[in-house]
Amino acid sequence: MNVLILGSGGREHAMAWKIAQSNLLNKLFIAPGNAGTKEVGTNLNINQTDFEAIKKAVLEHQIKLVIVGPEDPLVKGIHDFFLNDSDLKNIPVIGPQKYAAQLEGSKEFAKEFMSRHNIPTAAYKSFTSENLDEGYAFLETLTAPYVLKADGLAAGKGVLILNDLQEAKNELTEMLANKKFGAASSKVVIEEFLTGIELSCFVLTDGKSYVTLPSAKDYKRIGEGDKGLNTGGMGAVSPVPFLTDAIMLKIETQVIKPTIDGFQKDSISYVGFVFIGLILDKGEIKVIEYNCRMGDPETEVVIPRIESDFLELLIATGNKELHTKTIEFKKESACTVMLVSGGYPQAYEKGKEIFGLNTIENSIPFHAGTTIKDDKVVTNGGRVIAITSYGTNFNEALKQSYKNIEKLCFEGMNYRKDIGFDL
Protein backbone atom coordinates (compact mmCIF):
# COMPACT_ATOMS: atom_id res chain seq x y z
CA MET A 1 0.00 0.00 0.00
CA ASN A 2 1.17 3.55 -0.80
CA VAL A 3 0.67 5.95 2.12
CA LEU A 4 0.72 9.77 2.41
CA ILE A 5 1.41 11.65 5.66
CA LEU A 6 0.57 15.37 5.73
CA GLY A 7 2.82 17.58 7.85
CA SER A 8 6.43 18.58 8.42
CA GLY A 9 7.14 18.28 12.15
CA GLY A 10 8.55 15.84 14.68
CA ARG A 11 5.13 14.20 15.01
CA GLU A 12 5.09 13.40 11.29
CA HIS A 13 8.69 12.12 11.32
CA ALA A 14 7.84 9.79 14.24
CA MET A 15 4.80 8.47 12.37
CA ALA A 16 6.80 8.04 9.16
CA TRP A 17 9.62 6.25 11.05
CA LYS A 18 7.13 3.76 12.52
CA ILE A 19 5.04 3.23 9.36
CA ALA A 20 8.23 2.62 7.34
CA GLN A 21 8.79 -0.53 9.49
CA SER A 22 5.51 -2.13 8.35
CA ASN A 23 5.44 -5.06 5.93
CA LEU A 24 2.12 -3.67 4.63
CA LEU A 25 3.85 -0.56 3.24
CA ASN A 26 4.86 -0.24 -0.39
CA LYS A 27 5.82 3.45 -0.74
CA LEU A 28 5.64 6.23 1.85
CA PHE A 29 5.19 9.90 0.92
CA ILE A 30 5.31 12.91 3.26
CA ALA A 31 4.02 16.36 2.29
CA PRO A 32 5.91 18.57 2.78
CA GLY A 33 8.10 16.61 5.23
CA ASN A 34 11.56 17.59 6.51
CA ALA A 35 15.19 16.45 6.42
CA GLY A 36 14.35 13.49 8.69
CA THR A 37 11.30 12.17 6.83
CA LYS A 38 13.44 12.18 3.67
CA GLU A 39 15.38 9.27 5.19
CA VAL A 40 12.30 7.01 5.53
CA GLY A 41 10.11 8.09 2.60
CA THR A 42 9.71 10.53 -0.29
CA ASN A 43 9.05 14.19 0.51
CA LEU A 44 6.57 16.04 -1.71
CA ASN A 45 6.91 19.81 -1.90
CA ILE A 46 3.21 20.46 -1.25
CA ASN A 47 1.58 22.77 1.28
CA GLN A 48 -0.50 20.70 3.72
CA THR A 49 -3.58 22.90 3.12
CA ASP A 50 -3.34 22.97 -0.69
CA PHE A 51 -6.09 20.40 -1.20
CA GLU A 52 -6.00 20.44 -5.01
CA ALA A 53 -2.24 19.78 -5.03
CA ILE A 54 -2.77 16.99 -2.48
CA LYS A 55 -5.44 15.45 -4.72
CA LYS A 56 -3.09 15.52 -7.69
CA ALA A 57 -0.33 13.81 -5.68
CA VAL A 58 -2.72 11.17 -4.26
CA LEU A 59 -3.87 10.17 -7.74
CA GLU A 60 -0.41 10.38 -9.30
CA HIS A 61 1.23 8.21 -6.62
CA GLN A 62 -1.75 5.84 -6.19
CA ILE A 63 -2.07 6.66 -2.48
CA LYS A 64 -4.47 4.33 -0.63
CA LEU A 65 -4.32 5.91 2.86
CA VAL A 66 -3.84 9.51 4.03
CA ILE A 67 -2.74 10.37 7.59
CA VAL A 68 -3.18 13.99 8.65
CA GLY A 69 -0.59 15.12 11.20
CA PRO A 70 -1.40 18.76 12.12
CA GLU A 71 -4.74 20.35 13.00
CA ASP A 72 -4.84 23.05 10.30
CA PRO A 73 -5.86 20.82 7.34
CA LEU A 74 -8.45 19.07 9.54
CA VAL A 75 -10.07 22.29 10.76
CA LYS A 76 -10.08 23.49 7.13
CA GLY A 77 -11.87 20.31 6.00
CA ILE A 78 -9.35 18.02 4.25
CA HIS A 79 -11.41 14.94 5.18
CA ASP A 80 -14.61 16.51 3.79
CA PHE A 81 -12.72 17.44 0.61
CA PHE A 82 -11.91 13.76 0.05
CA LEU A 83 -15.45 12.58 0.83
CA ASN A 84 -16.95 15.11 -1.60
CA ASP A 85 -14.61 14.25 -4.49
CA SER A 86 -15.60 11.34 -6.72
CA ASP A 87 -11.93 10.46 -7.37
CA LEU A 88 -10.95 10.50 -3.68
CA LYS A 89 -14.04 9.43 -1.71
CA ASN A 90 -12.93 5.80 -1.30
CA ILE A 91 -9.46 6.70 0.02
CA PRO A 92 -9.52 6.61 3.85
CA VAL A 93 -8.33 9.73 5.68
CA ILE A 94 -7.07 9.34 9.25
CA GLY A 95 -8.26 12.58 10.83
CA PRO A 96 -11.77 13.83 11.66
CA GLN A 97 -14.10 15.78 9.37
CA LYS A 98 -14.38 19.57 9.67
CA TYR A 99 -17.39 19.55 12.03
CA ALA A 100 -15.73 17.07 14.40
CA ALA A 101 -12.40 18.96 14.23
CA GLN A 102 -14.14 21.82 16.09
CA LEU A 103 -13.31 19.74 19.15
CA GLU A 104 -9.93 21.46 18.80
CA GLY A 105 -10.89 24.35 16.52
CA SER A 106 -13.40 25.83 19.00
CA LYS A 107 -12.92 25.85 22.79
CA GLU A 108 -16.66 26.59 23.20
CA PHE A 109 -17.64 23.59 21.01
CA ALA A 110 -15.40 21.33 23.13
CA LYS A 111 -16.78 22.69 26.42
CA GLU A 112 -20.39 22.22 25.30
CA PHE A 113 -19.58 18.67 24.16
CA MET A 114 -18.10 17.87 27.59
CA SER A 115 -21.06 19.42 29.36
CA ARG A 116 -23.56 17.38 27.30
CA HIS A 117 -21.80 14.11 28.03
CA ASN A 118 -20.92 14.73 31.69
CA ILE A 119 -17.18 14.71 31.06
CA PRO A 120 -15.39 16.41 33.99
CA THR A 121 -13.85 19.79 33.12
CA ALA A 122 -13.35 23.29 34.56
CA ALA A 123 -16.36 25.59 35.02
CA TYR A 124 -16.49 28.14 32.20
CA LYS A 125 -18.40 30.81 30.27
CA SER A 126 -17.76 32.22 26.79
CA PHE A 127 -17.93 35.86 25.70
CA THR A 128 -17.74 38.05 22.57
CA SER A 129 -17.08 41.79 22.17
CA GLU A 130 -20.84 42.32 22.44
CA ASN A 131 -20.98 41.15 26.07
CA LEU A 132 -17.57 42.31 27.24
CA ASP A 133 -19.04 43.80 30.45
CA GLU A 134 -20.49 40.39 31.34
CA GLY A 135 -16.98 38.97 30.86
CA TYR A 136 -15.59 41.51 33.36
CA ALA A 137 -18.35 40.57 35.82
CA PHE A 138 -17.64 36.84 35.42
CA LEU A 139 -13.94 37.42 36.10
CA GLU A 140 -14.91 39.15 39.35
CA THR A 141 -16.68 35.95 40.52
CA LEU A 142 -13.47 33.92 40.10
CA THR A 143 -10.30 33.81 42.19
CA ALA A 144 -6.82 34.19 40.70
CA PRO A 145 -5.24 32.91 38.55
CA TYR A 146 -7.60 33.76 35.69
CA VAL A 147 -7.66 31.60 32.54
CA LEU A 148 -8.56 33.20 29.19
CA LYS A 149 -8.70 31.03 26.06
CA ALA A 150 -9.15 32.24 22.50
CA ASP A 151 -11.99 30.13 21.09
CA GLY A 152 -10.22 29.41 17.79
CA LEU A 153 -6.78 28.17 16.76
CA ALA A 154 -4.00 30.57 17.74
CA ALA A 155 -0.90 28.43 17.06
CA GLY A 156 -0.64 27.37 20.70
CA LYS A 157 -0.48 30.99 21.92
CA GLY A 158 -4.18 31.64 22.61
CA VAL A 159 -4.26 30.70 26.31
CA LEU A 160 -3.45 33.32 28.96
CA ILE A 161 -3.09 32.58 32.69
CA LEU A 162 -3.04 35.79 34.72
CA ASN A 163 -2.76 36.50 38.43
CA ASP A 164 -4.08 40.05 38.48
CA LEU A 165 -7.80 40.80 38.01
CA GLN A 166 -7.23 44.14 36.25
CA GLU A 167 -4.66 42.59 33.94
CA ALA A 168 -7.16 39.83 33.13
CA LYS A 169 -9.80 42.45 32.26
CA ASN A 170 -7.28 44.34 30.10
CA GLU A 171 -6.28 41.18 28.25
CA LEU A 172 -9.94 40.23 27.72
CA THR A 173 -10.39 43.65 26.08
CA GLU A 174 -7.27 43.09 23.96
CA MET A 175 -8.54 39.69 22.81
CA LEU A 176 -12.17 40.60 22.09
CA ALA A 177 -12.18 44.29 21.19
CA ASN A 178 -8.66 44.67 19.76
CA LYS A 179 -8.39 41.21 18.12
CA LYS A 180 -5.12 40.27 19.88
CA PHE A 181 -5.24 36.80 18.28
CA GLY A 182 -7.18 37.83 15.17
CA ALA A 183 -10.32 35.86 14.33
CA ALA A 184 -9.28 33.18 16.86
CA SER A 185 -10.19 35.51 19.75
CA SER A 186 -13.47 36.88 18.36
CA LYS A 187 -14.87 34.67 21.12
CA VAL A 188 -13.09 33.97 24.42
CA VAL A 189 -13.71 31.22 26.94
CA ILE A 190 -13.01 32.17 30.56
CA GLU A 191 -12.66 29.21 32.91
CA GLU A 192 -11.71 28.38 36.46
CA PHE A 193 -8.04 27.62 37.06
CA LEU A 194 -7.33 23.97 37.73
CA THR A 195 -4.53 22.91 40.06
CA GLY A 196 -2.72 19.60 39.85
CA ILE A 197 -0.33 17.81 37.52
CA GLU A 198 -0.97 17.53 33.79
CA LEU A 199 -0.76 14.48 31.55
CA SER A 200 -1.81 13.54 28.04
CA CYS A 201 -3.95 10.66 26.87
CA PHE A 202 -4.21 9.54 23.23
CA VAL A 203 -6.92 7.51 21.56
CA LEU A 204 -7.20 6.15 18.02
CA THR A 205 -10.82 5.65 16.99
CA ASP A 206 -12.88 4.70 13.93
CA GLY A 207 -15.88 6.44 15.52
CA LYS A 208 -17.20 3.40 17.38
CA SER A 209 -14.27 1.30 18.51
CA TYR A 210 -11.02 2.67 19.90
CA VAL A 211 -7.58 1.75 21.19
CA THR A 212 -5.83 3.76 23.88
CA LEU A 213 -2.22 4.63 23.05
CA PRO A 214 0.59 5.02 25.63
CA SER A 215 0.21 7.89 28.11
CA ALA A 216 2.62 10.84 28.07
CA LYS A 217 3.49 14.06 29.85
CA ASP A 218 5.00 17.02 28.05
CA TYR A 219 6.76 20.20 29.16
CA LYS A 220 5.49 23.39 27.53
CA ARG A 221 7.48 26.24 29.12
CA ILE A 222 10.74 27.42 27.57
CA GLY A 223 12.54 27.73 30.92
CA GLU A 224 13.67 25.18 33.48
CA GLY A 225 11.35 24.56 36.41
CA ASP A 226 8.46 25.28 34.00
CA LYS A 227 9.19 29.00 33.90
CA GLY A 228 8.91 31.48 31.05
CA LEU A 229 6.90 31.56 27.84
CA ASN A 230 4.75 28.74 26.51
CA THR A 231 6.15 26.78 23.56
CA GLY A 232 4.90 23.98 21.36
CA GLY A 233 6.66 21.60 23.77
CA MET A 234 10.24 21.19 25.03
CA GLY A 235 10.20 17.48 25.85
CA ALA A 236 8.04 14.54 26.90
CA VAL A 237 8.01 11.35 28.95
CA SER A 238 6.10 8.07 28.43
CA PRO A 239 4.62 6.31 30.32
CA VAL A 240 3.55 8.79 32.99
CA PRO A 241 5.17 7.38 36.18
CA PHE A 242 2.39 8.51 38.54
CA LEU A 243 -0.43 7.09 36.39
CA THR A 244 -1.70 4.07 38.34
CA ASP A 245 -4.05 1.40 37.01
CA ALA A 246 -6.81 2.84 39.23
CA ILE A 247 -6.41 6.36 37.77
CA MET A 248 -6.23 4.94 34.23
CA LEU A 249 -9.49 3.08 34.84
CA LYS A 250 -11.05 6.37 36.01
CA ILE A 251 -9.83 8.14 32.84
CA GLU A 252 -11.25 5.30 30.74
CA THR A 253 -14.68 5.32 32.38
CA GLN A 254 -15.09 9.07 33.02
CA VAL A 255 -13.43 10.52 29.92
CA ILE A 256 -12.44 8.19 27.07
CA LYS A 257 -15.58 6.05 26.84
CA PRO A 258 -17.99 9.02 27.28
CA THR A 259 -16.05 10.88 24.56
CA ILE A 260 -16.34 8.06 22.00
CA ASP A 261 -19.96 7.39 23.02
CA GLY A 262 -20.60 11.14 22.72
CA PHE A 263 -19.52 11.09 19.08
CA GLN A 264 -22.16 8.47 18.35
CA LYS A 265 -24.89 10.19 20.40
CA ASP A 266 -24.22 13.50 18.63
CA SER A 267 -23.91 11.79 15.21
CA ILE A 268 -20.35 13.11 14.90
CA SER A 269 -18.36 11.11 12.35
CA TYR A 270 -14.91 10.86 13.92
CA VAL A 271 -12.07 8.84 12.39
CA GLY A 272 -8.59 9.49 13.72
CA PHE A 273 -6.72 10.52 16.85
CA VAL A 274 -8.17 12.19 19.93
CA PHE A 275 -5.67 13.95 22.18
CA ILE A 276 -7.06 14.50 25.67
CA GLY A 277 -5.21 16.95 27.89
CA LEU A 278 -5.91 16.06 31.52
CA ILE A 279 -5.16 17.43 34.97
CA LEU A 280 -4.92 15.17 37.99
CA ASP A 281 -5.54 16.57 41.47
CA LYS A 282 -5.88 14.38 44.59
CA GLY A 283 -6.96 11.41 42.50
CA GLU A 284 -9.63 13.36 40.59
CA ILE A 285 -9.29 14.05 36.86
CA LYS A 286 -10.57 16.84 34.66
CA VAL A 287 -10.21 17.52 30.93
CA ILE A 288 -8.28 20.67 30.05
CA GLU A 289 -8.69 20.36 26.28
CA TYR A 290 -9.15 18.11 23.30
CA ASN A 291 -7.00 18.09 20.17
CA CYS A 292 -8.12 16.39 16.96
CA ARG A 293 -4.65 14.98 16.24
CA MET A 294 -1.60 13.63 18.08
CA GLY A 295 0.35 16.01 20.29
CA ASP A 296 3.91 17.11 19.60
CA PRO A 297 6.42 16.27 21.14
CA GLU A 298 4.35 13.55 22.87
CA THR A 299 4.12 11.63 19.58
CA GLU A 300 7.91 11.29 19.67
CA VAL A 301 7.61 9.17 22.84
CA VAL A 302 4.18 7.56 22.28
CA ILE A 303 4.83 6.11 18.81
CA PRO A 304 8.21 4.54 19.70
CA ARG A 305 6.48 2.65 22.55
CA ILE A 306 3.93 0.99 20.23
CA GLU A 307 4.98 -2.62 19.63
CA SER A 308 2.13 -3.38 17.21
CA ASP A 309 2.20 -2.71 13.46
CA PHE A 310 1.08 0.93 13.43
CA LEU A 311 0.07 0.90 9.77
CA GLU A 312 -2.13 -2.16 10.37
CA LEU A 313 -3.95 -0.22 13.12
CA LEU A 314 -4.40 2.80 10.83
CA ILE A 315 -5.74 0.69 7.95
CA ALA A 316 -8.26 -0.94 10.32
CA THR A 317 -9.27 2.54 11.55
CA GLY A 318 -9.83 3.79 7.99
CA ASN A 319 -11.89 0.69 7.18
CA LYS A 320 -13.98 1.01 10.41
CA GLU A 321 -12.62 -2.37 11.57
CA LEU A 322 -10.64 -1.26 14.63
CA HIS A 323 -12.67 -3.64 16.82
CA THR A 324 -10.73 -6.51 15.19
CA LYS A 325 -7.35 -5.20 16.46
CA THR A 326 -5.52 -4.95 19.76
CA ILE A 327 -2.51 -2.81 20.60
CA GLU A 328 0.69 -3.83 22.38
CA PHE A 329 3.24 -1.52 24.02
CA LYS A 330 6.94 -1.83 24.76
CA LYS A 331 7.71 -2.10 28.49
CA GLU A 332 10.55 0.42 28.32
CA SER A 333 10.10 4.10 29.01
CA ALA A 334 10.71 6.59 26.22
CA CYS A 335 11.76 10.21 26.73
CA THR A 336 12.44 13.03 24.31
CA VAL A 337 14.23 16.37 24.64
CA MET A 338 13.57 19.11 22.07
CA LEU A 339 16.42 21.18 20.66
CA VAL A 340 15.16 24.64 19.69
CA SER A 341 16.46 27.69 17.84
CA GLY A 342 17.94 30.60 19.77
CA GLY A 343 15.24 33.13 20.61
CA TYR A 344 12.35 30.64 20.30
CA PRO A 345 9.41 30.93 21.10
CA GLN A 346 9.93 34.54 20.04
CA ALA A 347 11.93 35.71 16.99
CA TYR A 348 14.58 33.26 15.77
CA GLU A 349 16.72 32.70 12.69
CA LYS A 350 16.58 29.75 10.30
CA GLY A 351 19.21 28.16 8.06
CA LYS A 352 21.75 27.23 10.76
CA GLU A 353 23.75 24.10 9.88
CA ILE A 354 23.27 21.18 12.29
CA PHE A 355 26.45 19.30 13.21
CA GLY A 356 26.86 15.84 14.77
CA LEU A 357 23.73 14.03 13.54
CA ASN A 358 25.79 11.08 12.24
CA THR A 359 27.37 10.59 15.70
CA ILE A 360 24.11 9.79 17.54
CA GLU A 361 24.01 6.30 19.09
CA ASN A 362 21.12 4.51 20.83
CA SER A 363 18.76 7.47 20.43
CA ILE A 364 16.34 8.44 17.64
CA PRO A 365 16.60 11.98 16.28
CA PHE A 366 13.11 13.00 15.18
CA HIS A 367 13.40 16.06 12.95
CA ALA A 368 10.89 18.88 13.54
CA GLY A 369 12.08 22.11 11.94
CA THR A 370 14.80 20.99 9.52
CA THR A 371 15.44 21.06 5.79
CA ILE A 372 18.20 20.25 3.31
CA LYS A 373 20.18 23.17 1.86
CA ASP A 374 23.27 22.61 -0.33
CA ASP A 375 23.33 18.95 0.82
CA LYS A 376 23.49 20.04 4.48
CA VAL A 377 20.84 19.63 7.20
CA VAL A 378 19.89 23.11 8.45
CA THR A 379 17.36 24.53 10.90
CA ASN A 380 13.96 25.50 9.45
CA GLY A 381 11.80 26.23 12.50
CA GLY A 382 11.66 27.11 16.18
CA ARG A 383 11.62 23.52 17.38
CA VAL A 384 14.38 21.77 15.46
CA ILE A 385 15.01 18.16 16.57
CA ALA A 386 13.60 15.88 19.29
CA ILE A 387 16.13 13.39 20.68
CA THR A 388 14.20 10.29 21.83
CA SER A 389 15.67 7.41 23.86
CA TYR A 390 14.48 4.24 25.58
CA GLY A 391 15.32 3.17 29.13
CA THR A 392 14.13 0.84 31.87
CA ASN A 393 12.74 4.01 33.49
CA PHE A 394 12.38 7.65 32.46
CA ASN A 395 15.60 8.73 34.22
CA GLU A 396 17.65 6.21 32.26
CA ALA A 397 16.00 7.22 28.98
CA LEU A 398 16.61 10.93 29.66
CA LYS A 399 20.25 10.26 30.54
CA GLN A 400 20.71 8.66 27.11
CA SER A 401 19.05 11.58 25.30
CA TYR A 402 21.18 14.15 27.11
CA LYS A 403 24.33 12.11 26.38
CA ASN A 404 23.61 12.34 22.63
CA ILE A 405 22.59 15.99 22.78
CA GLU A 406 26.17 16.77 23.85
CA LYS A 407 27.28 15.52 20.40
CA LEU A 408 24.98 17.93 18.54
CA CYS A 409 25.26 21.63 17.87
CA PHE A 410 23.92 24.45 15.74
CA GLU A 411 24.21 28.19 16.22
CA GLY A 412 21.90 29.35 19.05
CA MET A 413 20.87 25.80 20.06
CA ASN A 414 18.82 25.73 23.26
CA TYR A 415 17.12 22.97 25.26
CA ARG A 416 15.79 22.25 28.73
CA LYS A 417 18.11 20.26 30.98
CA ASP A 418 15.37 19.37 33.48
CA ILE A 419 12.76 17.34 31.55
CA GLY A 420 11.06 15.04 34.08
CA PHE A 421 12.14 17.31 36.99
CA ASP A 422 8.71 17.07 38.67
CA LEU A 423 8.41 13.28 38.52
Number of C-alpha atoms within 10 A of each C-alpha: 14 16 23 27 27 23 26 26 27 32 27 31 30 28 22 26 20 19 23 20 13 14 11 15 14 11 16 21 24 27 22 20 31 28 23 27 30 19 13 19 21 17 21 17 12 18 16 23 16 11 18 11 13 20 16 11 17 21 12 9 14 15 21 17 20 25 22 26 27 22 22 18 22 27 23 18 21 22 26 16 17 20 17 10 11 9 12 18 14 13 18 22 28 26 32 30 26 20 17 22 28 23 23 23 25 21 22 24 18 21 24 13 17 21 13 11 17 14 20 17 20 14 12 16 15 20 22 20 19 11 11 17 14 15 21 18 11 16 23 15 8 15 12 15 16 21 20 26 25 30 28 23 22 17 12 11 15 18 16 16 13 17 12 13 17 13 12 23 21 12 17 30 19 14 25 24 16 14 17 18 19 14 15 21 27 19 24 27 23 27 19 19 18 18 10 14 15 20 24 25 26 25 19 24 28 25 21 19 18 23 19 16 19 24 21 27 27 26 28 18 19 21 17 15 15 16 10 12 13 19 19 20 20 28 30 32 31 29 23 21 15 11 14 11 9 10 15 14 12 15 20 15 13 18 23 22 15 18 20 20 16 20 17 14 11 11 11 17 16 24 27 25 26 28 20 25 19 23 20 18 13 8 12 12 22 21 23 19 19 24 20 28 27 28 27 24 33 28 24 35 32 30 22 24 22 17 13 16 16 18 22 16 20 25 20 16 28 21 15 17 17 22 14 10 14 11 14 12 14 13 14 18 24 30 37 33 30 30 26 27 27 19 13 19 18 10 9 13 15 17 17 19 17 18 15 13 14 8 9 17 14 12 21 20 25 28 28 32 25 29 24 16 13 6 7 14 19 21 28 20 19 23 28 25 26 33 25 29 28 27 17 11 17 25 19 16 22 27 15 21 28 19 14 21 21 10 14 16 16 19 15 14 18 19 21 19 15 15 25 19 11 8 12
